[in-house]
Amino acid sequence: MMTHLDHINDDVESTHEGLTALPKWEGIRIPNRPPIQKGSRGLMLNDGFMKEILGARPRSSASDPAEEENPKHSRMMIWLVLMLVILLALAIVLGAVLGTFLNPSGQSRPPNSSVTDIPAVPTPTSGIASPNGTRPPSLAVTGWNVAGPSGYFTVWLFSQDSKGFLSRSTFNSSTGNWTRVSHFSTAKRGSPLTATALNSEYYANQGNYSFSGIQYQAEVVYLNDLNYVSEWIFPDNGPTIGQPGSLDQQRYTASESSNLAFYWPKLVYQGLGGELRGVNFECHKKNQCWHDSVLRSTEPSNGTRLALVPLTNNLSSTALFYRQEDGSYVNYKEDGGQASVIWRNRAFSGLVPADSSLAAFSTTRPGKTVSSLNTYLLWQDKNGTMQVSWSDTDEGWKGPVTHPAFDGADKNTAITCLTGLTFPNFPLPVGSELSRCYFQARGSVREVSFNGTSWDTVGNVPIDI
């Protein structure tokens, strides 16, 4: 027969189910606090339980001389045991309450998130004063095209506010609206952000993946208070506030000043020794999908800005921009995980200030060399003027040049730019609708677009900063 103590033990037991790489949403569970019976206010003890603790004999009609001789001692023992039981109950309740606010990695769980639909009416880009002492927000963007007769594109822009909360603003061209999801998670204050996306068709017929009902997935990567590389994922038809990704389980630790760059399936960060590290997603065995290694690069400067983009179509090579210890920017080119070479960007390598943000994006290249992509790099000069350098031939880099669409950019603002999706056997779609960049200007986050020859100001994005 199950005793009341057995019930107590059953109530405080809990199980944890680990995350798997790109799992089904139904299969992901955030660890829960130990369950407590609804309406319970403490632990109830029956006579048998007390007797077992105190070692008391069953009560009989005959009196016990020893008990009569020392009644105060027996009463004291009873009160001591009761106090211990009360303290134990309080400890269990306190632990459950604390478990509500802390997850296993030590970062705060998100507060109550909110979801808001906002019509995409362009807002003014002048006359808005930048608040004194306001730190420009961290920004990251990803997005994709959806083909078909009623094709559309979507943009996912992530930001962090001054209190460390993360939010996203998603634009859907078929509705013309922004959807803002506020406070879905927290990161360390001033954390770098990077975002990317994937198409589930990349992994068709691969048993290590499960994409039931999912076509696209966006993810944002950031650092928590322990400098763990952390991930939050958003399937296109999953929960609006998203959920932690499988990268969280790896506990990769970045240096305090590390920045981040991510283009699926490769993430780059700076390790504790200052080295550049690459994390690649490729499942050889179930639950063994993230692979971390040191890049064969030159010596990077501490806290270098990072930008990662596809250099050729079908993701046959990528380009990573970073700052060397000598102060010049270089391009680390990687071809399918094989040999690497360093390209020195002579058009701007010595012009980018150490504290300038850096962003890059790629577009398709017209003509016969369809495998090559055009690459654009955005940065600020020492005066705070936004500059663009680019490569649209195999003969090197051009620029830099500026444009009126960048006027009024806040000095040292975060900059992020969008590149569409490409993967082996999935070329980058033709078109310029995704060629967009975002930065802070006059206290707001400005969106600009590039049509292949010129820049246009789209408006301000509805982000709370």
C-alpha positions as CSV (number, residue, x, y, z in Angstrom):
1,M,0.0,0.0,0.0
2,M,1.4,3.5,-0.9
3,T,1.9,5.7,2.1
4,H,1.4,9.4,2.2
5,L,5.1,9.9,2.2
6,D,5.3,8.0,-1.1
7,H,2.8,10.6,-2.5
8,I,5.0,13.4,-1.3
9,N,8.0,11.9,-3.1
10,D,6.0,11.4,-6.3
11,D,5.0,15.1,-6.3
12,V,8.5,16.4,-6.2
13,E,9.9,14.2,-8.9
14,S,10.3,15.8,-12.4
15,T,11.8,14.7,-15.6
16,H,13.7,16.6,-18.3
17,E,13.7,15.9,-21.9
18,G,16.6,17.2,-23.9
19,L,16.5,19.2,-27.1
20,T,17.4,17.6,-30.4
21,A,18.7,19.3,-33.5
22,L,15.9,20.9,-35.4
23,P,13.2,18.9,-33.5
24,K,9.5,18.7,-33.8
25,W,7.9,21.5,-31.8
26,E,5.7,19.0,-29.9
27,G,8.9,17.2,-28.8
28,I,10.6,20.2,-27.2
29,R,10.1,20.9,-23.6
30,I,11.6,23.6,-21.4
31,P,12.6,22.1,-18.1
32,N,9.8,22.6,-15.6
33,R,9.8,23.2,-11.9
34,P,8.9,20.3,-9.6
35,P,5.1,20.0,-9.6
36,I,3.2,21.1,-6.4
37,Q,-0.3,19.8,-5.6
38,K,-2.8,22.5,-6.4
39,G,-4.2,24.1,-3.2
40,S,-1.6,22.5,-0.9
41,R,-0.2,24.8,1.8
42,G,2.2,22.4,3.4
43,L,3.0,18.8,4.3
44,M,0.4,16.9,6.2
45,L,1.7,14.2,8.7
46,N,-0.3,11.3,10.0
47,D,0.1,9.7,13.3
48,G,2.1,6.7,11.9
49,F,4.5,9.1,10.2
50,M,5.2,11.0,13.4
51,K,5.6,7.8,15.4
52,E,8.1,6.5,12.9
53,I,10.1,9.7,13.2
54,L,10.0,9.9,17.0
55,G,10.4,6.2,17.6
56,A,7.3,6.3,19.8
57,R,5.5,3.2,20.9
58,P,1.8,2.7,20.2
59,R,-0.4,4.4,22.7
60,S,-2.0,2.0,25.3
61,S,-4.3,2.5,28.2
62,A,-1.4,1.8,30.6
63,S,0.9,4.8,31.4
64,D,4.6,4.6,30.7
65,P,6.7,5.6,33.7
66,A,9.5,6.9,31.5
67,E,7.1,9.2,29.7
68,E,5.7,10.4,32.9
69,E,9.2,11.1,34.2
70,N,10.2,13.2,31.2
71,P,7.2,14.8,29.5
72,K,9.0,18.0,28.7
73,H,11.7,16.1,26.7
74,S,9.0,14.4,24.6
75,R,7.2,17.6,23.8
76,M,10.5,19.3,22.9
77,M,11.3,16.5,20.5
78,I,7.9,16.8,18.9
79,W,8.3,20.6,18.4
80,L,11.8,20.2,17.0
81,V,10.6,17.7,14.4
82,L,7.7,19.9,13.5
83,M,10.0,22.8,12.9
84,L,12.3,20.7,10.7
85,V,9.3,19.6,8.7
86,I,8.1,23.1,8.2
87,L,11.6,24.3,7.2
88,L,11.7,21.5,4.6
89,A,8.3,22.4,3.2
90,L,9.4,26.1,2.9
91,A,12.6,25.0,1.1
92,I,10.6,23.0,-1.4
93,V,8.2,25.8,-2.1
94,L,11.1,28.4,-2.4
95,G,13.0,26.1,-4.8
96,A,9.9,25.7,-6.9
97,V,9.3,29.5,-7.0
98,L,13.0,30.2,-8.0
99,G,12.7,27.5,-10.7
100,T,10.0,29.5,-12.3
101,F,12.4,32.4,-13.0
102,L,15.6,30.6,-13.8
103,N,16.3,28.0,-16.5
104,P,19.1,25.5,-16.4
105,S,21.6,27.7,-18.2
106,G,21.2,30.4,-15.6
107,Q,19.6,33.1,-17.9
108,S,16.3,34.7,-17.0
109,R,13.3,33.3,-18.7
110,P,11.3,35.8,-20.7
111,P,8.6,37.8,-19.1
112,N,5.1,37.9,-20.5
113,S,5.6,38.4,-24.2
114,S,3.4,40.5,-26.3
115,V,2.4,40.2,-30.0
116,T,1.4,43.3,-32.0
117,D,0.4,43.7,-35.7
118,I,1.5,47.1,-37.1
119,P,0.6,48.4,-40.6
120,A,3.7,49.1,-42.6
121,V,3.2,52.8,-43.0
122,P,6.6,54.4,-43.6
123,T,7.5,56.8,-40.8
124,P,9.5,60.0,-41.1
125,T,13.2,59.7,-41.1
126,S,14.0,63.3,-40.0
127,G,13.3,65.5,-37.1
128,I,13.5,62.6,-34.5
129,A,16.1,63.5,-31.8
130,S,18.3,60.7,-30.6
131,P,17.8,60.3,-26.8
132,N,20.8,61.5,-24.8
133,G,22.9,58.6,-23.6
134,T,20.9,56.0,-25.5
135,R,23.1,53.1,-26.6
136,P,22.3,52.0,-30.2
137,P,20.5,48.7,-30.1
138,S,22.0,45.4,-31.3
139,L,20.4,44.4,-34.6
140,A,20.3,41.2,-36.7
141,V,18.2,40.3,-39.8
142,T,17.2,37.3,-41.9
143,G,14.4,36.5,-44.3
144,W,13.4,34.6,-47.5
145,N,11.3,34.6,-50.6
146,V,8.3,32.4,-51.0
147,A,7.8,31.4,-54.7
148,G,4.5,30.8,-56.5
149,P,1.7,32.7,-58.2
150,S,1.1,34.7,-55.0
151,G,4.7,34.8,-54.0
152,Y,5.9,37.1,-51.3
153,F,8.9,37.8,-49.1
154,T,9.3,38.1,-45.3
155,V,11.9,39.9,-43.2
156,W,12.7,39.0,-39.6
157,L,14.5,41.8,-37.7
158,F,15.8,41.1,-34.2
159,S,16.8,43.7,-31.6
160,Q,17.7,44.2,-28.0
161,D,16.5,47.0,-25.7
162,S,18.4,48.8,-23.0
163,K,17.2,46.2,-20.4
164,G,18.5,43.2,-22.3
165,F,15.2,41.9,-23.6
166,L,15.1,40.5,-27.1
167,S,12.3,41.3,-29.6
168,R,11.6,40.7,-33.2
169,S,9.7,42.6,-35.9
170,T,8.6,40.5,-38.8
171,F,7.4,42.0,-42.1
172,N,5.3,40.1,-44.6
173,S,4.9,41.6,-48.0
174,S,1.6,39.8,-48.7
175,T,-0.1,41.6,-45.8
176,G,2.0,44.8,-45.8
177,N,2.2,44.5,-42.0
178,W,4.9,44.3,-39.4
179,T,4.3,41.9,-36.5
180,R,6.2,42.7,-33.4
181,V,6.9,40.1,-30.7
182,S,8.3,41.8,-27.6
183,H,10.5,40.3,-24.9
184,F,10.6,36.7,-26.1
185,S,13.9,36.1,-24.3
186,T,16.8,37.9,-22.6
187,A,20.5,38.1,-23.4
188,K,23.4,39.8,-21.6
189,R,23.2,43.6,-21.9
190,G,25.0,44.7,-25.0
191,S,25.1,41.2,-26.5
192,P,25.9,40.9,-30.1
193,L,23.1,39.4,-32.3
194,T,23.2,37.4,-35.5
195,A,20.4,35.8,-37.4
196,T,19.9,33.3,-40.2
197,A,17.3,31.0,-41.7
198,L,16.9,27.7,-43.4
199,N,14.6,25.9,-45.8
200,S,13.4,22.5,-44.7
201,E,13.7,21.3,-48.3
202,Y,17.5,21.3,-47.8
203,Y,17.1,18.2,-45.6
204,A,14.5,16.2,-47.5
205,N,14.8,12.4,-46.9
206,Q,17.4,12.8,-44.2
207,G,16.4,10.8,-41.2
208,N,18.1,13.0,-38.6
209,Y,15.7,15.8,-39.3
210,S,12.1,16.3,-38.6
211,F,10.3,19.2,-40.3
212,S,6.6,18.2,-39.9
213,G,4.6,21.0,-41.3
214,I,7.6,23.4,-41.4
215,Q,9.0,25.0,-44.5
216,Y,11.2,27.8,-43.1
217,Q,12.9,28.4,-39.8
218,A,14.5,31.6,-38.5
219,E,17.0,31.7,-35.7
220,V,18.7,34.4,-33.7
221,V,21.9,33.7,-31.8
222,Y,23.2,35.8,-28.9
223,L,25.3,35.6,-25.7
224,N,23.8,35.0,-22.3
225,D,25.2,36.4,-19.0
226,L,27.7,33.5,-18.9
227,N,28.8,34.2,-22.5
228,Y,27.4,30.9,-23.7
229,V,26.4,31.0,-27.3
230,S,22.6,30.8,-27.2
231,E,19.9,30.2,-29.8
232,W,16.2,31.0,-30.2
233,I,14.3,29.5,-33.1
234,F,11.1,30.4,-34.9
235,P,9.6,27.9,-37.4
236,D,7.3,29.8,-39.9
237,N,4.2,28.1,-38.5
238,G,5.4,27.4,-34.9
239,P,4.7,29.3,-31.7
240,T,4.9,33.0,-32.2
241,I,7.3,33.6,-29.3
242,G,9.6,30.8,-30.5
243,Q,11.6,28.5,-28.4
244,P,15.2,27.7,-27.4
245,G,17.2,25.9,-30.1
246,S,19.5,22.9,-29.9
247,L,22.6,25.0,-30.0
248,D,21.9,25.9,-26.3
249,Q,22.9,22.4,-25.3
250,Q,26.5,22.8,-26.6
251,R,27.6,25.4,-24.0
252,Y,30.1,27.0,-26.4
253,T,31.7,29.8,-24.5
254,A,32.7,33.0,-26.3
255,S,35.2,35.6,-25.2
256,E,33.7,38.6,-23.3
257,S,34.2,40.9,-26.3
258,S,33.2,38.4,-29.0
259,N,30.9,39.4,-31.9
260,L,28.9,36.9,-33.9
261,A,28.2,36.1,-37.5
262,F,25.8,33.4,-38.9
263,Y,24.8,32.3,-42.4
264,W,23.2,28.8,-42.3
265,P,24.7,26.4,-41.6
266,K,27.9,28.1,-40.2
267,L,28.3,30.3,-37.1
268,V,31.5,32.2,-36.3
269,Y,32.5,33.6,-32.9
270,Q,35.7,34.5,-31.1
271,G,36.9,32.0,-28.5
272,L,38.3,32.5,-25.0
273,G,41.8,32.7,-26.4
274,G,40.8,35.3,-29.1
275,E,40.8,32.7,-31.9
276,L,38.1,32.7,-34.5
277,R,35.9,29.6,-34.2
278,G,33.4,28.1,-36.7
279,V,30.4,26.1,-35.6
280,N,28.9,24.0,-38.5
281,F,25.5,22.2,-38.4
282,E,25.7,18.8,-40.0
283,C,24.1,15.7,-38.5
284,H,26.2,12.6,-38.8
285,K,24.4,10.9,-35.9
286,K,21.3,11.8,-34.0
287,N,21.9,14.6,-31.5
288,Q,25.4,15.1,-32.8
289,C,24.8,17.9,-35.2
290,W,26.9,20.9,-34.1
291,H,30.6,20.8,-34.7
292,D,33.0,23.4,-33.4
293,S,36.5,24.0,-34.7
294,V,39.2,26.7,-34.9
295,L,39.4,28.5,-38.3
296,R,42.7,28.6,-40.1
297,S,42.7,32.4,-40.2
298,T,45.3,35.1,-39.5
299,E,45.4,36.5,-36.0
300,P,42.2,38.5,-35.4
301,S,42.0,41.7,-33.3
302,N,40.2,41.4,-29.9
303,G,36.5,42.0,-30.3
304,T,36.7,42.2,-34.1
305,R,33.4,42.9,-36.0
306,L,32.3,39.9,-38.1
307,A,30.3,39.5,-41.3
308,L,29.6,36.2,-43.0
309,V,27.9,35.9,-46.4
310,P,27.8,33.4,-49.4
311,L,30.5,34.2,-51.9
312,T,29.2,31.9,-54.6
313,N,25.8,30.5,-55.4
314,N,24.7,27.1,-54.0
315,L,26.9,27.9,-51.0
316,S,30.0,26.5,-52.6
317,S,32.1,29.1,-50.8
318,T,31.6,31.7,-48.0
319,A,33.3,34.9,-47.2
320,L,34.1,36.0,-43.6
321,F,35.2,39.6,-43.0
322,Y,37.2,40.4,-39.8
323,R,39.8,42.7,-38.5
324,Q,43.4,41.6,-38.1
325,E,45.7,42.6,-35.3
326,D,47.4,45.1,-37.6
327,G,44.1,46.9,-38.0
328,S,43.3,45.9,-41.6
329,Y,40.2,44.1,-42.7
330,V,40.6,40.8,-44.6
331,N,38.3,38.3,-46.1
332,Y,38.6,34.6,-45.1
333,K,37.3,32.5,-48.0
334,E,36.2,28.9,-47.4
335,D,35.3,26.6,-50.2
336,G,33.1,23.7,-49.1
337,G,35.0,23.2,-45.9
338,Q,38.3,22.6,-47.8
339,A,41.3,24.8,-48.3
340,S,41.1,28.5,-47.3
341,V,42.8,31.6,-48.6
342,I,43.0,35.2,-47.3
343,W,41.9,38.0,-49.6
344,R,43.1,41.4,-48.6
345,N,40.4,44.0,-49.3
346,R,42.7,46.8,-50.6
347,A,39.8,49.1,-51.4
348,F,38.9,49.7,-47.8
349,S,41.0,47.4,-45.5
350,G,42.7,50.3,-43.7
351,L,39.8,52.7,-43.7
352,V,37.3,51.0,-41.4
353,P,37.7,52.3,-37.8
354,A,38.1,49.8,-35.1
355,D,34.8,50.8,-33.4
356,S,32.7,50.8,-36.6
357,S,30.0,48.3,-37.1
358,L,30.2,46.1,-40.2
359,A,27.5,44.4,-42.3
360,A,27.5,42.5,-45.6
361,F,25.0,41.0,-48.0
362,S,25.2,39.2,-51.3
363,T,23.0,39.3,-54.5
364,T,22.9,37.3,-57.7
365,R,25.2,38.5,-60.5
366,P,23.7,38.9,-64.0
367,G,25.4,37.4,-66.9
368,K,27.2,34.1,-67.6
369,T,29.0,33.8,-64.3
370,V,25.8,32.8,-62.5
371,S,27.7,30.9,-59.9
372,S,29.4,34.1,-58.6
373,L,27.6,36.5,-56.3
374,N,27.9,40.3,-55.9
375,T,29.0,41.2,-52.4
376,Y,28.4,44.5,-50.6
377,L,30.0,45.7,-47.4
378,L,28.6,48.5,-45.2
379,W,30.6,50.4,-42.6
380,Q,31.1,53.9,-41.1
381,D,34.1,56.0,-41.6
382,K,35.8,58.1,-38.8
383,N,33.2,60.8,-39.2
384,G,30.3,58.5,-38.8
385,T,29.3,58.6,-42.6
386,M,28.0,55.3,-43.9
387,Q,30.1,53.9,-46.7
388,V,29.6,51.0,-49.2
389,S,32.3,48.9,-50.7
390,W,31.4,46.2,-53.2
391,S,32.7,43.4,-55.5
392,D,30.6,42.7,-58.6
393,T,33.3,41.3,-60.9
394,D,36.3,39.0,-60.4
395,E,38.7,41.9,-60.5
396,G,38.5,43.1,-56.9
397,W,36.7,45.6,-54.8
398,K,35.3,49.0,-55.6
399,G,34.4,52.1,-53.6
400,P,33.8,53.1,-51.0
401,V,30.9,55.4,-51.8
402,T,28.0,56.9,-49.7
403,H,24.4,57.7,-50.5
404,P,21.7,60.2,-49.2
405,A,19.7,57.2,-47.9
406,F,22.4,56.9,-45.1
407,D,22.2,60.5,-44.0
408,G,21.7,61.0,-40.3
409,A,23.0,57.6,-39.2
410,D,24.0,57.6,-35.6
411,K,27.7,57.2,-35.1
412,N,28.8,53.7,-34.1
413,T,25.3,52.4,-34.8
414,A,24.7,48.7,-35.2
415,I,24.3,47.8,-38.9
416,T,22.7,44.6,-40.3
417,C,21.9,43.5,-43.8
418,L,19.9,40.8,-45.4
419,T,20.9,38.0,-47.8
420,G,18.4,35.5,-49.2
421,L,18.8,31.8,-48.8
422,T,21.2,29.6,-50.8
423,F,22.4,26.1,-50.2
424,P,23.8,23.2,-52.3
425,N,21.4,22.7,-55.2
426,F,19.3,25.7,-54.0
427,P,20.6,28.9,-55.8
428,L,20.0,32.3,-54.4
429,P,16.7,33.7,-56.0
430,V,17.0,36.4,-58.6
431,G,15.6,39.8,-57.5
432,S,16.4,42.7,-55.2
433,E,13.4,42.7,-52.8
434,L,15.5,41.2,-50.0
435,S,18.5,43.5,-50.5
436,R,17.9,45.6,-47.4
437,C,19.9,47.0,-44.5
438,Y,19.0,48.4,-41.1
439,F,20.7,50.8,-38.8
440,Q,19.9,53.5,-36.2
441,A,19.4,57.0,-37.4
442,R,18.1,59.9,-35.3
443,G,16.7,57.7,-32.6
444,S,14.9,55.2,-34.8
445,V,15.8,52.0,-36.8
446,R,15.9,52.9,-40.5
447,E,15.3,50.5,-43.3
448,V,16.9,51.1,-46.7
449,S,16.7,48.9,-49.8
450,F,19.1,48.4,-52.8
451,N,17.9,47.8,-56.3
452,G,21.2,46.9,-57.8
453,T,22.3,50.4,-58.7
454,S,20.9,52.8,-56.1
455,W,19.6,53.0,-52.5
456,D,16.1,54.0,-51.4
457,T,14.8,54.9,-47.9
458,V,11.9,52.6,-47.0
459,G,11.1,54.1,-43.6
460,N,11.5,53.4,-39.9
461,V,10.8,50.0,-38.4
462,P,8.4,49.8,-35.4
463,I,10.9,48.7,-32.8
464,D,11.0,49.9,-29.2
465,I,14.6,50.9,-28.3
